[in-house]
Amino acid sequence: MRSTANQLNTIVIIESDGEHKAHIDVYQQNQAGISLISKDTIPSALSYLETIQRTPSSLPTLLLVDHNELSKADYALFDELQKRALRSSIPVIVLSDTDDRSMIEEAYDRGVASFFMKPRAYSEWHSFLNLLIQYWFKEVTLPGYSIARQGA
């Protein structure tokens, strides 16, 4: 999604690992124009989405999900996004500790937009988030999400 100068891009990150969350927080402190909102679980992220859906312009641009959280909930995240008319509005990106082919194929079959190996150290998180932001916010042109963003 090519950003306008005044647009704040938001990524909701579903991550329960405290060390990884700390890396994300440090990265956030050094960024302008990007909001990283960290949630521990899929239910807490869905609760957040339910709250902000009342103000559709506040919807996140991306959901970044730890595969462990996604598989624990048996991919129910996609059903819940569908119920809220957000399934096609917010790309879901999965991070995993493993590169198991069958798991990756299942994630894509269920609707993820991208699948990445999970960064570990702060420098890896920094590089990964820079790459993610460059690709999704500066290179890719996404649809306008008129239905979700207008509150339908």
Backbone as ProteinMPNN parsed JSONL, in Angstrom:
{"seq_chain_A": "MRSTANQLNTIVIIESDGEHKAHIDVYQQNQAGISLISKDTIPSALSYLETIQRTPSSLPTLLLVDHNELSKADYALFDELQKRALRSSIPVIVLSDTDDRSMIEEAYDRGVASFFMKPRAYSEWHSFLNLLIQYWFKEVTLPGYSIARQGA", "coords_chain_A": {"N_chain_A": [[0.855, -1.156, 0.0], [0.888, 1.918, -1.049], [1.882, 4.62, 0.75], [0.433, 7.674, 1.933], [1.796, 10.838, 2.839], [0.712, 11.663, 5.281], [-0.442, 9.438, 6.384], [-0.819, 7.006, 8.875], [0.543, 3.953, 9.239], [-0.431, 0.863, 10.544], [0.528, -1.981, 12.337], [-0.681, -4.828, 13.746], [0.607, -6.955, 16.058], [0.665, -10.235, 16.992], [1.997, -11.739, 19.51], [3.434, -13.676, 21.997], [5.827, -14.1, 23.279], [7.969, -12.75, 25.58], [10.609, -11.699, 25.248], [10.78, -11.305, 22.486], [8.722, -9.449, 22.185], [9.884, -7.33, 23.55], [11.977, -6.662, 21.801], [10.456, -5.755, 19.653], [9.222, -3.547, 20.83], [11.449, -1.852, 21.28], [12.195, -1.373, 18.643], [9.913, 0.012, 17.777], [10.146, 2.443, 19.146], [11.939, 3.87, 17.671], [10.767, 4.563, 15.293], [8.922, 6.475, 12.952], [5.689, 7.241, 11.764], [4.817, 4.657, 11.668], [2.878, 2.405, 13.436], [3.152, 0.013, 15.863], [1.327, -2.407, 17.321], [1.137, -4.443, 19.979], [-0.138, -7.578, 20.887], [-0.959, -10.238, 23.114], [-2.406, -12.567, 22.559], [-4.624, -14.208, 20.209], [-7.414, -13.858, 20.851], [-7.215, -11.418, 22.347], [-6.293, -9.689, 20.39], [-8.426, -9.771, 18.59], [-10.405, -8.645, 20.166], [-9.389, -6.071, 20.386], [-9.558, -5.319, 17.654], [-12.32, -5.394, 17.361], [-13.078, -3.24, 18.938], [-11.826, -1.029, 17.639], [-12.978, -1.186, 15.148], [-15.201, 0.279, 15.051], [-14.335, 2.717, 14.363], [-13.458, 2.906, 11.426], [-11.262, 3.957, 9.932], [-9.177, 3.538, 11.573], [-8.371, 0.941, 11.431], [-5.943, -1.711, 11.384], [-3.179, -2.02, 9.099], [-1.835, -4.368, 8.631], [-1.788, -7.725, 9.969], [0.339, -9.397, 12.035], [1.266, -12.525, 12.916], [2.204, -14.907, 15.333], [2.921, -18.206, 14.561], [2.452, -20.262, 16.4], [0.425, -19.231, 18.03], [-1.579, -18.961, 16.127], [-2.032, -21.621, 15.238], [-2.755, -22.8, 17.673], [-5.26, -21.765, 18.051], [-6.511, -23.033, 16.05], [-6.632, -21.801, 13.56], [-8.792, -20.106, 13.781], [-8.789, -17.402, 13.713], [-9.153, -16.487, 11.081], [-11.845, -17.115, 10.579], [-13.04, -15.44, 12.438], [-12.222, -12.924, 11.51], [-13.603, -12.949, 9.11], [-16.274, -12.917, 10.027], [-16.364, -10.347, 10.955], [-16.245, -8.894, 8.687], [-13.689, -8.369, 7.75], [-11.859, -10.018, 6.578], [-10.819, -9.877, 3.928], [-9.679, -7.47, 4.108], [-7.468, -7.049, 5.748], [-4.286, -8.09, 5.46], [-2.842, -11.138, 6.593], [0.072, -12.081, 8.135], [2.343, -14.613, 8.805], [4.569, -15.714, 11.317], [7.072, -18.07, 12.096], [8.782, -20.601, 14.019], [9.703, -22.75, 12.715], [10.372, -24.387, 9.576], [8.691, -26.234, 8.414], [7.361, -27.88, 5.715], [4.709, -28.89, 5.279], [3.277, -27.533, 7.222], [3.616, -24.899, 6.4], [2.348, -24.98, 3.888], [-0.264, -25.574, 4.758], [-0.857, -23.211, 6.156], [-0.874, -21.295, 4.062], [-2.938, -22.417, 2.537], [-5.029, -21.888, 4.223], [-5.226, -19.178, 4.101], [-3.204, -17.227, 4.677], [-1.197, -14.342, 3.932], [1.549, -14.106, 3.731], [4.448, -15.971, 4.781], [6.919, -16.268, 7.15], [10.168, -17.05, 8.509], [10.707, -16.77, 11.949], [12.2, -13.94, 13.396], [14.99, -13.672, 15.692], [17.076, -12.312, 17.357], [17.501, -8.817, 18.326], [18.605, -7.353, 16.163], [17.852, -8.933, 13.993], [15.042, -8.742, 14.162], [14.811, -6.013, 13.693], [15.805, -5.784, 11.025], [13.951, -7.476, 9.734], [11.443, -6.177, 10.249], [11.942, -3.733, 8.975], [12.14, -4.633, 6.309], [9.567, -5.725, 5.969], [7.96, -3.427, 6.281], [8.95, -1.85, 4.167], [8.211, -3.432, 1.949], [5.314, -3.905, 2.24], [4.25, -1.341, 2.717], [5.442, 0.458, 1.004], [5.97, -0.619, -1.484], [3.972, -2.476, -2.405], [0.741, -2.31, -3.815], [-2.261, -2.134, -2.377], [-5.776, -3.004, -2.213], [-8.366, -0.498, -1.677], [-9.991, -1.116, 0.487], [-12.636, -0.284, 0.884], [-15.133, -1.149, 1.919], [-14.69, -2.195, 4.564], [-13.301, -0.041, 5.686], [-15.172, 1.95, 5.585], [-16.899, 1.245, 7.456], [-18.883, -0.667, 7.047]], "CA_chain_A": [[0.0, 0.0, 0.0], [1.705, 3.114, -1.101], [1.382, 5.492, 1.797], [0.479, 9.109, 1.802], [2.679, 11.389, 3.86], [0.027, 11.828, 6.562], [-1.073, 8.193, 6.775], [-0.131, 6.192, 9.861], [0.35, 2.532, 9.002], [-0.461, 0.127, 11.8], [0.684, -3.429, 12.313], [-1.005, -5.509, 15.001], [1.488, -8.109, 16.185], [0.215, -11.188, 18.0], [3.248, -12.361, 19.948], [3.397, -13.865, 23.439], [7.176, -14.209, 23.808], [8.384, -11.482, 26.19], [11.848, -11.183, 24.652], [10.454, -10.816, 21.143], [7.949, -8.23, 22.377], [10.838, -6.277, 23.924], [12.646, -6.254, 20.552], [9.471, -4.991, 18.884], [9.057, -2.258, 21.523], [12.636, -1.035, 21.0], [12.076, -0.953, 17.245], [8.832, 1.0, 17.697], [10.616, 3.717, 19.697], [12.77, 4.551, 16.686], [10.048, 4.659, 14.03], [7.876, 7.484, 12.777], [4.763, 6.882, 10.698], [4.433, 3.255, 11.806], [2.433, 2.05, 14.774], [3.181, -1.419, 16.13], [0.486, -2.688, 18.479], [1.426, -5.806, 20.375], [-1.153, -8.313, 21.644], [-0.435, -11.547, 23.522], [-3.198, -13.693, 22.064], [-5.593, -13.913, 19.157], [-8.61, -13.22, 21.418], [-6.98, -10.011, 22.707], [-6.208, -8.937, 19.127], [-9.79, -9.657, 18.065], [-11.088, -7.671, 21.013], [-8.879, -4.771, 19.933], [-10.16, -5.04, 16.346], [-13.742, -5.114, 17.58], [-13.157, -1.881, 19.483], [-11.477, 0.011, 16.658], [-13.766, -1.293, 13.925], [-16.195, 1.355, 15.102], [-13.676, 3.833, 13.676], [-12.798, 2.112, 10.387], [-9.979, 4.486, 9.472], [-8.169, 3.103, 12.54], [-8.036, -0.467, 11.237], [-4.53, -1.938, 11.053], [-2.841, -2.338, 7.721], [-1.389, -5.764, 8.626], [-1.74, -8.534, 11.182], [1.53, -10.24, 12.081], [0.844, -13.524, 13.897], [3.061, -16.035, 15.667], [2.247, -19.427, 14.119], [1.991, -21.028, 17.559], [-0.872, -18.68, 18.427], [-2.533, -19.248, 15.053], [-2.38, -23.043, 15.237], [-3.464, -23.083, 18.925], [-6.657, -21.383, 17.843], [-6.962, -23.775, 14.878], [-6.856, -20.84, 12.476], [-10.082, -19.44, 13.992], [-8.607, -15.983, 13.405], [-9.735, -16.193, 9.776], [-13.305, -17.125, 10.737], [-13.423, -14.232, 13.176], [-12.066, -11.785, 10.592], [-14.713, -13.045, 8.16], [-17.479, -12.47, 10.727], [-16.282, -8.899, 11.122], [-16.078, -8.342, 7.339], [-12.318, -7.865, 7.644], [-10.997, -11.077, 6.04], [-10.09, -9.431, 2.742], [-9.207, -6.109, 4.343], [-6.218, -6.994, 6.503], [-3.432, -9.246, 5.201], [-2.29, -11.833, 7.754], [1.43, -12.561, 7.897], [2.674, -15.578, 9.854], [5.966, -15.95, 11.701], [7.192, -19.393, 12.688], [10.108, -21.074, 14.417], [10.039, -23.916, 11.909], [10.088, -24.26, 8.144], [8.028, -27.46, 8.016], [6.636, -27.648, 4.452], [3.274, -29.138, 5.395], [2.726, -26.452, 8.024], [3.606, -23.711, 5.543], [1.279, -25.177, 2.906], [-1.548, -25.44, 5.443], [-1.07, -21.788, 6.442], [-1.29, -20.646, 2.81], [-4.27, -22.935, 2.186], [-6.016, -21.265, 5.114], [-5.406, -17.778, 3.749], [-2.185, -16.243, 5.038], [-0.639, -13.602, 2.801], [2.995, -14.374, 3.71], [4.942, -16.839, 5.843], [8.336, -15.979, 7.369], [10.839, -17.575, 9.691], [10.659, -15.782, 13.014], [13.49, -13.368, 13.825], [15.365, -13.99, 17.077], [17.77, -11.2, 18.02], [16.974, -7.495, 17.977], [19.036, -6.958, 14.814], [17.021, -9.668, 13.047], [13.729, -8.108, 14.191], [14.96, -4.707, 13.042], [15.887, -6.028, 9.579], [12.684, -8.033, 9.279], [10.403, -5.144, 10.256], [12.258, -2.796, 7.89], [11.775, -5.303, 5.061], [8.112, -5.803, 5.958], [7.446, -2.069, 6.056], [9.317, -1.457, 2.799], [7.407, -4.186, 0.993], [3.871, -3.729, 2.356], [3.811, 0.053, 2.783], [6.065, 1.309, -0.011], [6.048, -1.287, -2.786], [2.723, -3.141, -2.76], [-0.483, -1.522, -3.878], [-3.369, -2.931, -1.871], [-7.072, -2.374, -2.475], [-8.71, 0.575, -0.761], [-10.755, -1.611, 1.61], [-13.723, 0.678, 1.077], [-16.22, -1.683, 2.74], [-14.291, -2.223, 5.971], [-12.882, 1.287, 6.144], [-16.345, 2.816, 5.709], [-17.685, 0.763, 8.59], [-20.017, -1.501, 6.643]], "C_chain_A": [[0.899, 1.215, 0.0], [1.082, 4.141, -0.186], [1.387, 6.945, 1.388], [1.294, 9.632, 2.957], [2.013, 11.462, 5.227], [-0.575, 10.534, 7.094], [-0.205, 7.447, 7.787], [-0.459, 4.736, 9.566], [0.485, 1.794, 10.321], [-0.318, -1.356, 11.54], [0.302, -3.938, 13.698], [-0.186, -6.789, 15.007], [0.981, -8.99, 17.32], [1.423, -12.049, 18.359], [3.229, -12.471, 21.465], [4.779, -13.947, 24.073], [7.669, -12.84, 24.297], [9.631, -10.873, 25.566], [11.584, -10.614, 23.261], [9.654, -9.518, 21.231], [8.861, -7.063, 22.753], [11.583, -5.767, 22.695], [11.721, -5.368, 19.717], [9.286, -3.605, 19.5], [10.232, -1.326, 21.253], [12.574, -0.519, 19.567], [11.053, 0.171, 17.114], [9.303, 2.377, 18.149], [11.389, 4.534, 18.668], [12.078, 4.759, 15.344], [9.028, 5.787, 14.05], [6.979, 7.014, 11.637], [4.316, 5.437, 10.706], [4.023, 3.037, 13.25], [2.434, 0.535, 14.889], [2.407, -1.662, 17.415], [0.629, -4.161, 18.798], [0.298, -6.38, 21.238], [-0.596, -9.703, 21.936], [-1.124, -12.726, 22.859], [-4.121, -13.247, 20.931], [-6.871, -13.315, 19.749], [-8.387, -11.753, 21.803], [-6.856, -9.141, 21.455], [-7.597, -8.744, 18.528], [-10.611, -8.66, 18.877], [-10.676, -6.251, 20.624], [-9.516, -4.382, 18.596], [-11.633, -4.696, 16.47], [-13.932, -3.679, 18.062], [-12.893, -0.831, 18.408], [-12.283, -0.074, 15.377], [-14.865, -0.241, 13.896], [-15.655, 2.632, 14.473], [-12.846, 3.202, 12.564], [-11.465, 2.667, 9.889], [-8.844, 4.086, 10.404], [-7.758, 1.645, 12.369], [-6.566, -0.632, 10.889], [-4.357, -2.279, 9.585], [-2.47, -3.815, 7.586], [-1.614, -6.408, 9.984], [-0.536, -9.456, 11.062], [1.316, -11.223, 13.231], [1.896, -14.606, 14.081], [2.301, -17.311, 15.301], [1.724, -20.251, 15.286], [0.627, -20.535, 18.028], [-1.945, -19.037, 17.394], [-2.973, -20.708, 15.082], [-3.081, -23.451, 16.526], [-4.951, -22.816, 18.773], [-7.246, -22.053, 16.611], [-7.404, -22.836, 13.749], [-8.204, -20.128, 12.595], [-9.996, -17.938, 13.719], [-9.286, -15.627, 12.086], [-11.259, -16.181, 9.813], [-13.774, -15.849, 11.423], [-13.271, -12.977, 12.314], [-13.205, -11.762, 9.578], [-16.006, -12.533, 8.787], [-17.521, -10.949, 10.853], [-16.104, -8.172, 9.786], [-14.7, -7.724, 7.153], [-11.385, -8.854, 6.962], [-10.191, -10.604, 4.835], [-9.471, -8.056, 2.944], [-7.839, -6.024, 4.995], [-5.389, -8.237, 6.193], [-2.861, -9.81, 6.508], [-0.943, -12.427, 7.355], [1.825, -13.434, 9.083], [4.18, -15.65, 10.043], [6.043, -17.297, 12.402], [8.629, -19.7, 13.049], [10.579, -22.225, 13.539], [9.698, -23.663, 10.441], [9.492, -25.563, 7.589], [7.124, -27.198, 6.807], [5.13, -27.833, 4.598], [2.594, -28.034, 6.209], [2.613, -25.165, 7.195], [2.474, -23.817, 4.516], [-0.1, -25.038, 3.545], [-1.859, -23.964, 5.722], [-1.526, -21.049, 5.185], [-2.676, -21.127, 2.372], [-5.365, -22.265, 3.004], [-6.133, -19.758, 4.913], [-4.355, -16.785, 4.182], [-1.625, -15.59, 3.778], [0.849, -13.876, 2.63], [3.372, -15.216, 4.91], [6.446, -16.618, 5.961], [8.867, -16.775, 8.55], [10.935, -16.439, 10.697], [12.062, -15.261, 13.348], [13.757, -13.719, 15.289], [15.928, -12.754, 17.789], [17.18, -9.862, 17.573], [17.367, -7.114, 16.556], [18.227, -7.677, 13.739], [15.61, -9.087, 12.99], [13.767, -6.778, 13.45], [14.978, -4.869, 11.517], [14.571, -6.534, 9.021], [11.601, -6.962, 9.201], [10.669, -4.087, 9.193], [11.85, -3.369, 6.538], [10.25, -5.348, 4.906], [7.488, -4.448, 5.626], [7.752, -1.606, 4.643], [8.388, -2.134, 1.788], [5.931, -3.805, 1.054], [3.416, -2.28, 2.299], [4.398, 0.935, 1.686], [6.078, 0.696, -1.403], [4.699, -1.815, -3.269], [1.59, -2.122, -2.838], [-1.631, -2.44, -3.5], [-4.679, -2.241, -2.212], [-7.406, -1.363, -1.386], [-9.518, 0.137, 0.449], [-11.97, -0.749, 1.902], [-14.82, 0.141, 1.985], [-15.837, -1.621, 4.221], [-13.969, -0.824, 6.476], [-14.052, 2.264, 6.249], [-17.281, 2.33, 6.806], [-18.871, -0.089, 8.225], [-20.037, -2.797, 7.416]], "O_chain_A": [[1.593, 1.483, 0.98], [-0.09, 4.49, -0.322], [2.226, 7.391, 0.605], [1.467, 8.937, 3.959], [2.696, 11.334, 6.243], [-1.171, 10.542, 8.172], [0.997, 7.279, 7.58], [-1.62, 4.335, 9.639], [1.39, 2.06, 11.112], [-0.955, -1.915, 10.647], [0.887, -3.53, 14.701], [-0.27, -7.602, 14.086], [0.88, -8.549, 18.465], [1.812, -12.954, 17.62], [3.031, -11.47, 22.154], [4.893, -13.871, 25.297], [7.77, -11.893, 23.517], [9.699, -9.659, 25.376], [12.109, -9.558, 22.908], [9.877, -8.594, 20.449], [8.632, -5.933, 22.321], [11.798, -4.562, 22.562], [12.148, -4.362, 19.15], [9.203, -2.608, 18.782], [10.033, -0.133, 21.021], [12.871, 0.648, 19.313], [11.295, 1.162, 16.425], [8.887, 3.384, 17.576], [11.481, 5.756, 18.785], [12.734, 5.096, 14.359], [8.357, 6.014, 15.056], [7.463, 6.451, 10.656], [3.527, 5.024, 9.857], [4.732, 3.434, 14.175], [1.787, -0.151, 14.097], [2.792, -1.175, 18.478], [0.283, -5.021, 17.988], [-0.158, -5.746, 22.19], [0.135, -10.277, 21.128], [-0.503, -13.762, 22.622], [-4.358, -12.055, 20.733], [-7.381, -12.339, 19.198], [-9.278, -10.927, 21.606], [-7.271, -7.982, 21.462], [-7.908, -7.669, 18.015], [-11.42, -7.917, 18.321], [-11.51, -5.349, 20.543], [-9.961, -3.247, 18.426], [-12.136, -3.816, 15.771], [-14.857, -2.992, 17.628], [-13.642, 0.138, 18.279], [-12.278, 0.87, 14.588], [-15.393, 0.086, 12.834], [-16.42, 3.521, 14.096], [-11.648, 2.985, 12.741], [-10.611, 1.891, 9.46], [-7.673, 4.27, 10.07], [-6.883, 1.163, 13.089], [-5.995, 0.201, 10.184], [-5.277, -2.764, 8.926], [-2.749, -4.441, 6.564], [-1.63, -5.734, 11.014], [-0.413, -10.207, 10.095], [1.198, -10.813, 14.385], [2.414, -15.155, 13.109], [1.148, -17.473, 15.699], [0.668, -20.873, 15.179], [-0.233, -21.339, 18.386], [-3.075, -19.372, 17.749], [-4.164, -20.998, 14.963], [-3.92, -24.352, 16.503], [-5.788, -23.549, 19.3], [-8.339, -21.7, 16.169], [-8.414, -23.064, 13.084], [-8.706, -19.598, 11.603], [-11.018, -17.282, 13.516], [-9.927, -14.58, 11.982], [-11.896, -15.35, 9.166], [-14.779, -15.255, 11.034], [-14.101, -12.071, 12.385], [-13.712, -10.697, 9.227], [-16.754, -11.795, 8.147], [-18.594, -10.347, 10.855], [-15.843, -6.969, 9.762], [-14.549, -6.697, 6.491], [-10.207, -8.545, 6.783], [-9.0, -10.902, 4.734], [-8.81, -7.534, 2.046], [-7.126, -5.036, 4.818], [-5.75, -9.334, 6.621], [-2.456, -9.065, 7.401], [-0.832, -13.169, 6.379], [1.658, -13.033, 10.235], [4.954, -15.648, 9.086], [5.177, -17.629, 13.212], [9.568, -19.146, 12.477], [11.739, -22.628, 13.617], [8.848, -22.833, 10.116], [9.753, -25.941, 6.447], [6.215, -26.372, 6.885], [4.356, -27.019, 4.094], [1.463, -27.65, 5.913], [1.623, -24.44, 7.292], [1.732, -22.858, 4.303], [-1.005, -24.455, 2.949], [-2.995, -23.523, 5.544], [-2.468, -20.258, 5.242], [-3.489, -20.336, 1.895], [-6.489, -22.096, 2.533], [-7.023, -19.123, 5.477], [-4.587, -15.581, 4.068], [-1.584, -16.197, 2.708], [1.356, -13.878, 1.509], [2.697, -15.181, 5.939], [7.172, -16.765, 4.977], [8.126, -17.13, 9.467], [11.21, -15.294, 10.339], [12.99, -16.042, 13.556], [12.827, -14.03, 16.033], [15.312, -12.227, 18.716], [16.458, -9.785, 16.579], [16.533, -6.597, 15.812], [17.945, -7.101, 12.688], [15.038, -8.951, 11.908], [12.865, -6.461, 12.676], [14.253, -4.173, 10.806], [14.121, -6.085, 7.967], [10.914, -6.854, 8.186], [9.731, -3.591, 8.571], [11.276, -2.659, 5.712], [9.717, -5.044, 3.839], [6.594, -4.354, 4.785], [6.889, -1.024, 3.986], [7.851, -1.485, 0.89], [5.35, -3.422, 0.038], [2.293, -2.011, 1.87], [3.908, 2.041, 1.457], [6.184, 1.415, -2.396], [4.334, -1.615, -4.428], [1.503, -1.199, -2.028], [-1.938, -3.398, -4.209], [-4.702, -1.038, -2.47], [-6.806, -1.37, -0.311], [-9.72, 0.937, 1.363], [-12.293, -0.512, 3.066], [-15.393, 0.909, 2.759], [-16.572, -1.061, 5.034], [-14.339, -0.473, 7.596], [-13.945, 3.289, 6.922], [-18.327, 2.929, 7.054], [-19.794, -0.223, 9.028], [-20.923, -3.626, 7.208]]}, "name": "protein", "num_of_chains": 1, "seq": "MRSTANQLNTIVIIESDGEHKAHIDVYQQNQAGISLISKDTIPSALSYLETIQRTPSSLPTLLLVDHNELSKADYALFDELQKRALRSSIPVIVLSDTDDRSMIEEAYDRGVASFFMKPRAYSEWHSFLNLLIQYWFKEVTLPGYSIARQGA"}
